[in-house]
């Protein structure tokens, strides 16, 4: 998603954190590998 090396603005960063937190809280990840992939995208 943002792996292109370009900087993101503060609002986009907050949105990404909220989305990721929501996915983790809702147990949207079924494996630790999926969570690690999400972390790698950061």
Phi and psi in radians as a Rosetta constraint file:
Dihedral C 1 N 2 CA 2 C 2 CIRCULARHARMONIC -1.998 0.35
Dihedral N 2 CA 2 C 2 N 3 CIRCULARHARMONIC 0.496 0.35
Dihedral C 2 N 3 CA 3 C 3 CIRCULARHARMONIC -1.408 0.35
Dihedral N 3 CA 3 C 3 N 4 CIRCULARHARMONIC 0.147 0.35
Dihedral C 3 N 4 CA 4 C 4 CIRCULARHARMONIC -1.441 0.35
Dihedral N 4 CA 4 C 4 N 5 CIRCULARHARMONIC -0.002 0.35
Dihedral C 4 N 5 CA 5 C 5 CIRCULARHARMONIC 1.476 0.35
Dihedral N 5 CA 5 C 5 N 6 CIRCULARHARMONIC -0.084 0.35
Dihedral C 5 N 6 CA 6 C 6 CIRCULARHARMONIC -1.423 0.35
Dihedral N 6 CA 6 C 6 N 7 CIRCULARHARMONIC 2.531 0.35
Dihedral C 6 N 7 CA 7 C 7 CIRCULARHARMONIC -1.215 0.35
Dihedral N 7 CA 7 C 7 N 8 CIRCULARHARMONIC 2.676 0.35
Dihedral C 7 N 8 CA 8 C 8 CIRCULARHARMONIC -1.987 0.35
Dihedral N 8 CA 8 C 8 N 9 CIRCULARHARMONIC 2.714 0.35
Dihedral C 8 N 9 CA 9 C 9 CIRCULARHARMONIC -1.454 0.35
Dihedral N 9 CA 9 C 9 N 10 CIRCULARHARMONIC 2.980 0.35
Dihedral C 9 N 10 CA 10 C 10 CIRCULARHARMONIC -1.046 0.35
Dihedral N 10 CA 10 C 10 N 11 CIRCULARHARMONIC -0.752 0.35
Dihedral C 10 N 11 CA 11 C 11 CIRCULARHARMONIC -1.116 0.35
Dihedral N 11 CA 11 C 11 N 12 CIRCULARHARMONIC -0.742 0.35
Dihedral C 11 N 12 CA 12 C 12 CIRCULARHARMONIC -1.108 0.35
Dihedral N 12 CA 12 C 12 N 13 CIRCULARHARMONIC -0.713 0.35
Dihedral C 12 N 13 CA 13 C 13 CIRCULARHARMONIC -1.073 0.35
Dihedral N 13 CA 13 C 13 N 14 CIRCULARHARMONIC -0.809 0.35
Dihedral C 13 N 14 CA 14 C 14 CIRCULARHARMONIC -1.042 0.35
Dihedral N 14 CA 14 C 14 N 15 CIRCULARHARMONIC -0.755 0.35
Dihedral C 14 N 15 CA 15 C 15 CIRCULARHARMONIC -1.084 0.35
Dihedral N 15 CA 15 C 15 N 16 CIRCULARHARMONIC -0.726 0.35
Dihedral C 15 N 16 CA 16 C 16 CIRCULARHARMONIC -1.122 0.35
Dihedral N 16 CA 16 C 16 N 17 CIRCULARHARMONIC -0.718 0.35
Dihedral C 16 N 17 CA 17 C 17 CIRCULARHARMONIC -1.137 0.35
Dihedral N 17 CA 17 C 17 N 18 CIRCULARHARMONIC -0.767 0.35
Dihedral C 17 N 18 CA 18 C 18 CIRCULARHARMONIC -1.082 0.35
Dihedral N 18 CA 18 C 18 N 19 CIRCULARHARMONIC -0.765 0.35
Dihedral C 18 N 19 CA 19 C 19 CIRCULARHARMONIC -1.102 0.35
Dihedral N 19 CA 19 C 19 N 20 CIRCULARHARMONIC -0.797 0.35
Dihedral C 19 N 20 CA 20 C 20 CIRCULARHARMONIC -1.149 0.35
Dihedral N 20 CA 20 C 20 N 21 CIRCULARHARMONIC -0.748 0.35
Dihedral C 20 N 21 CA 21 C 21 CIRCULARHARMONIC -1.056 0.35
Dihedral N 21 CA 21 C 21 N 22 CIRCULARHARMONIC -0.714 0.35
Dihedral C 21 N 22 CA 22 C 22 CIRCULARHARMONIC -1.114 0.35
Dihedral N 22 CA 22 C 22 N 23 CIRCULARHARMONIC -0.740 0.35
Dihedral C 22 N 23 CA 23 C 23 CIRCULARHARMONIC -1.139 0.35
Dihedral N 23 CA 23 C 23 N 24 CIRCULARHARMONIC -0.704 0.35
Dihedral C 23 N 24 CA 24 C 24 CIRCULARHARMONIC -1.176 0.35
Dihedral N 24 CA 24 C 24 N 25 CIRCULARHARMONIC -0.775 0.35
Dihedral C 24 N 25 CA 25 C 25 CIRCULARHARMONIC -1.103 0.35
Dihedral N 25 CA 25 C 25 N 26 CIRCULARHARMONIC -0.597 0.35
Dihedral C 25 N 26 CA 26 C 26 CIRCULARHARMONIC -1.546 0.35
Dihedral N 26 CA 26 C 26 N 27 CIRCULARHARMONIC 0.109 0.35
Dihedral C 26 N 27 CA 27 C 27 CIRCULARHARMONIC 0.941 0.35
Dihedral N 27 CA 27 C 27 N 28 CIRCULARHARMONIC 0.812 0.35
Dihedral C 27 N 28 CA 28 C 28 CIRCULARHARMONIC -1.316 0.35
Dihedral N 28 CA 28 C 28 N 29 CIRCULARHARMONIC -0.182 0.35
Dihedral C 28 N 29 CA 29 C 29 CIRCULARHARMONIC -1.689 0.35
Dihedral N 29 CA 29 C 29 N 30 CIRCULARHARMONIC 2.264 0.35
Dihedral C 29 N 30 CA 30 C 30 CIRCULARHARMONIC -1.698 0.35
Dihedral N 30 CA 30 C 30 N 31 CIRCULARHARMONIC -0.302 0.35
Dihedral C 30 N 31 CA 31 C 31 CIRCULARHARMONIC -2.396 0.35
Dihedral N 31 CA 31 C 31 N 32 CIRCULARHARMONIC 2.762 0.35
Dihedral C 31 N 32 CA 32 C 32 CIRCULARHARMONIC -1.140 0.35
Dihedral N 32 CA 32 C 32 N 33 CIRCULARHARMONIC -0.498 0.35
Dihedral C 32 N 33 CA 33 C 33 CIRCULARHARMONIC -1.119 0.35
Dihedral N 33 CA 33 C 33 N 34 CIRCULARHARMONIC -0.678 0.35
Dihedral C 33 N 34 CA 34 C 34 CIRCULARHARMONIC -1.130 0.35
Dihedral N 34 CA 34 C 34 N 35 CIRCULARHARMONIC -0.715 0.35
Dihedral C 34 N 35 CA 35 C 35 CIRCULARHARMONIC -1.138 0.35
Dihedral N 35 CA 35 C 35 N 36 CIRCULARHARMONIC -0.712 0.35
Dihedral C 35 N 36 CA 36 C 36 CIRCULARHARMONIC -1.120 0.35
Dihedral N 36 CA 36 C 36 N 37 CIRCULARHARMONIC -0.647 0.35
Dihedral C 36 N 37 CA 37 C 37 CIRCULARHARMONIC -1.104 0.35
Dihedral N 37 CA 37 C 37 N 38 CIRCULARHARMONIC -0.728 0.35
Dihedral C 37 N 38 CA 38 C 38 CIRCULARHARMONIC -1.105 0.35
Dihedral N 38 CA 38 C 38 N 39 CIRCULARHARMONIC -0.739 0.35
Dihedral C 38 N 39 CA 39 C 39 CIRCULARHARMONIC -1.097 0.35
Dihedral N 39 CA 39 C 39 N 40 CIRCULARHARMONIC -0.706 0.35
Dihedral C 39 N 40 CA 40 C 40 CIRCULARHARMONIC -1.099 0.35
Dihedral N 40 CA 40 C 40 N 41 CIRCULARHARMONIC -0.493 0.35
Dihedral C 40 N 41 CA 41 C 41 CIRCULARHARMONIC -1.201 0.35
Dihedral N 41 CA 41 C 41 N 42 CIRCULARHARMONIC -0.309 0.35
